[in-house]
Amino acid sequence: MSGNRVCFNCGSSSLVSDRSLGGKLVCSKCGSSYFRKKSPTFFNRKKLIFLAIGIVIFMIII
């Protein structure tokens, strides 16, 4: 539903509006109602870590 928010607990971006809570957004995976704004630096750091691991494995093989 909301493309610019992610769950604070599990990091999922699949949010649903819970009718029993008056339309409050909750995470569809863990049920948490705590969110943070999606930041591009978080995802870039994650890609950077995988790139670094890949380079280290490549150097070990060679």
C-alpha positions as CSV (number, residue, x, y, z in Angstrom):
1,M,0.0,0.0,0.0
2,S,2.6,2.5,1.0
3,G,5.7,2.5,-1.2
4,N,7.9,4.7,1.0
5,R,7.6,2.9,4.3
6,V,9.0,-0.3,5.6
7,C,8.4,-2.3,8.8
8,F,10.7,-1.4,11.6
9,N,10.8,-5.1,12.9
10,C,11.1,-7.2,9.8
11,G,11.9,-4.7,7.0
12,S,9.0,-5.7,4.8
13,S,7.2,-3.2,2.7
14,S,3.9,-5.1,2.5
15,L,1.6,-3.1,4.6
16,V,-2.2,-3.6,5.1
17,S,-4.9,-1.4,6.6
18,D,-6.4,-3.1,9.6
19,R,-10.1,-2.4,9.8
20,S,-10.4,-3.5,13.4
21,L,-7.9,-0.8,14.4
22,G,-9.7,1.9,12.5
23,G,-7.7,1.7,9.3
24,K,-4.3,1.8,11.0
25,L,-1.5,0.4,8.9
26,V,0.1,-2.8,10.1
27,C,2.8,-5.1,8.6
28,S,1.2,-8.1,6.8
29,K,4.2,-10.4,7.8
30,C,4.8,-9.7,11.4
31,G,1.7,-7.5,12.5
32,S,3.8,-4.6,13.8
33,S,2.5,-1.1,13.5
34,Y,5.9,0.6,13.7
35,F,7.4,1.8,10.4
36,R,10.2,3.9,9.1
37,K,10.8,5.7,5.9
38,K,12.6,3.7,3.2
39,S,16.0,5.1,2.7
40,P,18.1,4.3,-0.3
41,T,21.3,4.3,1.7
42,F,20.1,1.2,3.7
43,F,19.6,-0.8,0.5
44,N,22.9,0.5,-1.0
45,R,24.8,-0.6,2.1
46,K,23.3,-4.1,1.8
47,K,24.4,-4.3,-1.9
48,L,27.8,-3.0,-0.9
49,I,28.2,-5.8,1.7
50,F,27.3,-8.5,-0.9
51,L,29.7,-6.9,-3.4
52,A,32.5,-6.9,-0.8
53,I,31.8,-10.6,0.1
54,G,31.9,-11.5,-3.6
55,I,35.2,-9.7,-4.2
56,V,36.8,-11.5,-1.2
57,I,35.6,-14.9,-2.4
58,F,36.9,-14.1,-5.9
59,M,40.3,-13.2,-4.4
60,I,40.4,-16.4,-2.4
61,I,39.7,-18.5,-5.5
62,I,42.4,-16.8,-7.5
